[in-house]
Amino acid sequence: MTAELGQRFRVASLDEIADGSAKRVDIGETPIALVRIGDRVHAIGDTCSHADYSLSEGEVEVDECTLECPRHGATFSLVTGEPETLPATQPVPVFDTEVDGNDIWVVMP
């Protein structure tokens, strides 16, 4: 897939992501962590801003709507991408998502 600005991409189906879990997808050269909480799907950059590590391998905190980096424990808001705990101090990007039936779409900014 080649990502173009403002373009949306079908990246997965709801059946592929268990509630309260994450899955990595790539759009072009952009790694994205998809996180499912109920029928809502969040999409954030999959690379921790503190260390080059995959966030999709981390723990989802459903009540806090965060994803924890499995390497050093920094947590990131799934809504804003802002780090909520140290050691991370820089945000990760967030992407708009759409769920259409069973299909999950990510819109590239």
Secondary structure, 3 states (H helix, E strand, C coil): CCCCCCCEEEEEEHHHCCCCEEEEEEECCEEEEEEEECCEEEEEECECCCCCCEHHHCCEECCCCEEECCCCCCEEECCCCCECCCCCCCCCCEEEEEEECCEEEEECC
